[in-house]
Amino acid sequence: MALKYLLWYNYRNDCYLMIELREHQKTVIDTLSEYNKGQVIVPTGGGKTMCMIEDAKRQFKSSITKTIVVVAPRILLASQLSSEFFEQTLDANYNLTIECMHVHSGETHHYSTTNAHKIRVWNNNSVRHKLIFTTYHSLHKIQEADINIDTIYFDEAHNSIQKNFIEAVEYFSMYANRCYFFTATPKHSKTPFKVGMNDSDIFGDVLINVPAPKLVKEGHILPPKVIIKKIDVVDDSRFGYEKDCDHVISTIDDIDVDKILICARSTKQIVSLTSLSDFCIQLKDRGYNWMYITAKTGAIINGKKVDRESFFNTLNSWGKGNERFVVLHHSILSEGINVSGLEAALFLRSMDYIGISQTIGRVIRKGSESKTYGLVVVPSYDKVGITTSRKVEAVVDTVFNKGEAAVSVITK
């Protein structure tokens, strides 16, 4: 009998919530119970994390202790996944029969280490079920610990093919009892010198591929609306950041929405826009708050440096509220991070198909009742804009018209 509902315990409000699973989620969960290895292709916003959680719940019903590993591309996403898992009751006993460990260099409220010996001691001494959150970068530490893994979930699995990660990925593909690769954007290879997700020995077969048009039709995600804003290029003596400022502000005025994600081409462009031009003044005049985050500068909100936790708490609060805001980034917010309320993504940089598809996924999540689509905007005033606009249109056609995954292919 197929599972229909997921019992969700909300610790913040101290109550249980009955969440009805979507049809495709039920199919994914039932499929995982039939196969021990394979790929699960679900569009961004399709609820793949919920599928992992429900499968983990089934494993934790066993009287034999289980060890489950969840792998994420970034520390930030590993922490987000951990929070999402533990917002629910995984064992019908307030999670009292489950111990948690993080294996990465970031901060966490749970026990954390990257020492292989400590990982092995923690795992072997525990008599409870075990849930480990790690990153692709630190996955080899669990490999070195030489512990038995019952189930491993690779989130944003297109990252798993990277040269520095593939050895550990291949190891767990071979030795974990159950191994699943979740992504919206598979990465294949046509060269014998590099591994791709089309290597079924490592990644297994595609177990299920949920088409985006199905999720749009059923009302689970919104369709994207692409706007290519062609801007006449004026040959003048102004600095590049001054021109960028004018073009971005003009685009913001045209689309007239409250919550905007800007994908900048570099940290330098973000810093120049916000500190050398009158970009922030113009945003304030229009009632927008502004914020940005990069690996080099850290997190900034309205000109003030903050820690990452404050940044994301504010970002989600603004996303759920009535504030108007613009958030700039180079790559950190493109993949996996759930941000409520974003209405438009503005591309100032070119990306591969994976990056474009993941970025579009930030704005097609359902929000207010008045939101009927996710805006995808490309100001086209230079070669970067022209190239990006073509790629964006190609991705939208592939994913949302043809219903295929945005597969990126390595050719050399």
N, C-alpha and C positions, 0 to 999 in steps of 0.2 A: 504493500500500500504506500503510495507516494506521500511524502510529508507535505502538509499544507501550511502549517503555522510554525513560527519561531517564537518561543517564549523569551522575552527580553526583560532582564531585571535592570531597572534604571536606578543606580545607586544614589544619584543626586536627589531624586524625588522619593527614594525608598519605596518603590512600587514595581510591580511586574507589568509589562506591556505585551500584548499579543500582536505580533507583527505577521501579517499575511505575506507569505512568500510569493514572488511572481512566478509565473509558469516556467520561464526559462531557468530560474533559480532552482526550482524543484527538479527540473530535468538534469541540471548540472550536478546537484547533490546525489541524485539516484545514479548518475553515470559514474561518479567517483567511487561509489560502493561496488561497482562492477569491474573496474580496471585499477591496476596498481600503479600505472604510469601513463602520463600523457599530457597533452596540451589542452587548455581551456581558453578559448578566444571569446572574450566578452568586451563589447564597446565600453569606453569610459562612461561611468554613470550607470552601468548595468548591474551593479551590486555584487561584484565578484568577492569582496571581502566577506559579505554575509554567507556566501557559499563555503568559504574556508571555515568560518565560525561554526556553521551547522555541521559540517563534516567532522570538525574537531570534537564537537559535542557528542557525536555518535561514537567516536573513538574513546572518549572519556567515560562512557557508560560501562566499559569493560572492567571486570574485577582485577584484571592484570594491569599493572601500571604501564602507562604509555608515555613516550617522549615525542613531542611534536616540535618541529622547527619551522619558523616563519622567516623568510629571507626578503629583505627590502633593499632598494638601491641606495637609500640614504638613511642616516641616523634619524633624521626628522621623520621620515616615513615609518621607520621601525617603531618609533615612539607613538606615532599616530595609530598604527595597527595594534599595538599593545593596548592603548586606551580603548579602541573599538572592541577588541576581544573582551576586555575585562569590564566593559560597560554592561555586559550580559552575564547571565549565569550559565557557566559552561558545564557544570556538573550537578545542577539542581540542588546544590547545597551551599549557596553563597560563595562558590569557588574555594571552599575550604579544603577540598581534596586536591588542589592544584598548586604547584609551586612554579614561580616564574623567574627566569634569568634573562638578562640582556648581554649579548656578546658583541660589544662595539665600544668605541672610546667616548661616547657621548654620556651626558648626564641622564639619570633615570631614578625613579623612586624605588625600583626593584633592585634586587641583587645584580651586580654587573661585574664582569671580568673578561679579559681577553687572554688570560693565562690558561693554557691547555690543561695543566695539571689540576688547577682549581675547578675547571669545568668538569673534568672527569670525577673528581672527589664529590662535587655538588650533585652530579647526576647519580653516582653509585650509592651515595649515602641516603638519598631521598626515598621514602616509601610511598610517596604520592605521585600522581600524574605530573608530568613536567612539560612546560611550555617555554620555548626558547625563542627570543627575537634577536635577529642578527642582521648584518648587512652583507652584501656580496663581498665587500672588501675584507670583512672579518670572518667569513665563512670557513676559511682554511683553519682557523683556530679550533673550530668544532671538529674538523677532520683530524687535526693533530691530537685531539682529546681521545679519539678512538672509542667513542661511545655508540651504543646501538640507537638508531633513529627509526621510529615506527612510521612516522609520516613527515614529509617536508613539503612546504608550499613555497614556490618561488613567485613572488609578486613582481609585476613589471618584468616578466621573464626575458624580454628582449635584451636586458642588460647582462644576462647570464653568459652570453657568448664572448664577452670581452676576454682578451688574452690573459689578463691577470686573475680572472675568475674561473675560467673553464675547467681547470684541473680539479678544483674542489666540487664544482657542479657535476662533473662527470663521475667523481667518486661517489657522491650521494645518489646520483642516478642509478649507480650500480649496486650500492650497498644498503640504501634505505629501503624499508619494506614497501613503502608507498611514496610516490614522488610525482608532484603535479606542477605544471608550469602555466601560470596565469598571465595573460597579457591582452591588450587590445590591438597591439601593433607588433606582430611577429617579425623577426629579422632572419632572413635566409641567406645562404651563401651559394655562389656558383663557382667558387674556386676551391680546389683541394687543399689550399694552404690555410684556410680559415674555416672555423666551424660556424654553422648556422642552425637555426631551429628546424630546418628541414632534414637534419641528421636524426633519424628516428631511433637509432641505437642509444643516443643520449637523451633525447627529448620525448621519445615515444611518438605515437600518432596523435593527430588532432582528434580529441574525444568529442568535442562539441564546439561549434562556431556559431555564435548568436549574431544574426545580422542586425545592424543598426536600424534599418527601416522598420523591422518588427517592433523594436523598443519604442520608436517614435509613434508608430500606429497604436500601440497599446498604452501610450501616454506616460511611459516611464522616463524618457528623455525628450528633449526638444530638438527640432531640426535647426541646423545653422543657417543663417542668412549672410551671404558674402557680399560685402561692399568693397569695390575697388575704387578708391578715390584718386582720380588722376589730377595731379597738380602740375600746373605749368612751371617749368624751371626758368627762373630769372637769373641771368648772369650778372651778379653784383658782387661787391667786395665784402659782404658780411661773412662773419665766421660761420662754420658749419653748424655749431650749436644754436646760433640765432635763427638760421633757416629751419633747423629741426624744430625749434620751439614754435615758430609760426605755423609750420605744417601740422604739428601735433595738436596745437590749440585749435586750429581751423577744423581739423577732423573731429575733435571732441565737440565743438560747437555744432557741427553737422549732425552727428549721431544723437546728441542730446539724451544721454542715459546717465544713470546715477553711479554705477559701479563698474569701473573700467580696469582691465588688466593690460599693461603695456609691455610688450616683449622687446626690449632694447637690444641693439646689436653688440653692446659691450658695456662693461662697468664704466668706462671712460665717458661714454655717451650719457649715461644716467647722471654721473657726477657733474658733467658739463651742463646738462639741461637744468639741474636743480640748483647749481651754485653759481654758474656764470651767466645764465640768461634770466629773463624775468618770468620764466615758466611757472614757478611756484606762486608768484604774485598774481599772475593771470588765473591760475587755478583757484586761489583764494577769492579773487573777485567774482568768480562764478559759483562760489559756495562749495568747492571741493577741498577735502582734506587730501594729503598726499603722503605716500610712504614708499620705501623701496628696501630691497634686501639683496645683497650679493655676497659671495664668498670673501671678497676682498675688503669690503667696507663694513660688513655686518648689517644690522637692521636700523633703519631711520624712520621716525614718524614725525611729520611736520617739522623737520629740521633737527630733531632731538634723537640722539643715539639711545637705543633701548636693547634689552636682551631679546633673544629669539622667542622665548615664551611669551613675553609681553607683546611682541610683534604679532604673533599668530593669534593670541587671544583678542587683540584689538582688531585684527583683520576679520576674524570670524564674527566678532561683535558688530562691527560696521556692516558686514555682509548680511547679517540677519536683521539689522535695524534700518533706520531711515536715512542714515548718513550718506552723503555723496562723497565718493573717494576715488582716487586714482592710485593704483599700486604698480610700481615698475620693478622689473627684474630682468636678468639675462637668461637664466636657465633654472633656478631653484624651484620656481612655482609651476614649471611646465608639466611635471610628471607626478602623478599619484596623490598630491596634496589636495585634500578636500577643502574648498573655500566656498562658503555659502554666498549666494546672491549675485555672483558676478554676471553682468549682462553683456559685456562686450570685450573681445580680445583685439588689441590693436598691434599689428605686426610691423616692427621697424627693422626686423632682421630676417634673413633667410634661414630655414631649417631643413632638415631632412624630413621625409614623410612621417617618421615616427614623432618627431618634435612637433610638427604641425598638427597631426591628429591628436596628440596628447594635449596640446594647447587649446584646440577647439573643444576638447572634452571639459575644460575648465568652465565653459560658458553655456553648455547645453543641458546642465542639470536644472531640474524644475525649481522654480522659486515662487514668487508671488503669482497670483492668478492672472495678473496683467501681462506677465512674461510669456510670450508665445513662441519665441525663438531665441537662439543665441547669436548675437552679432559678431561677425568675423570681418575685421576691417583692415585693409592694406592701403596706406597712403603710397601712391606710386608717383615718385618724383625723381627717381634715380634708377640705376641698373639693379640695385638690390630690391627695390620695390617691384619692378617689372618681373624679375625672376620669382620673387616670393608670391606674387599674385597668381602666376601660372601654377605654381606648386599647390597653393591653397585650393584653387579651383579643381585641380586634379584629385586631391585628397577627398574633397567633398563629393565629387562625382563617384569616386570608387567606394567610399564608405556609406554615404547616405542615399545615393541613387542606385548604385549597383548592388549594395548590400554586402560588399566584400571587405575583408580586413585590409588595413593600410600596411601592406607588407613592404619592408625595406630590404633591398637585395645587395649583398656584397659581391662585387664582380672582380676585385683584384686585391 
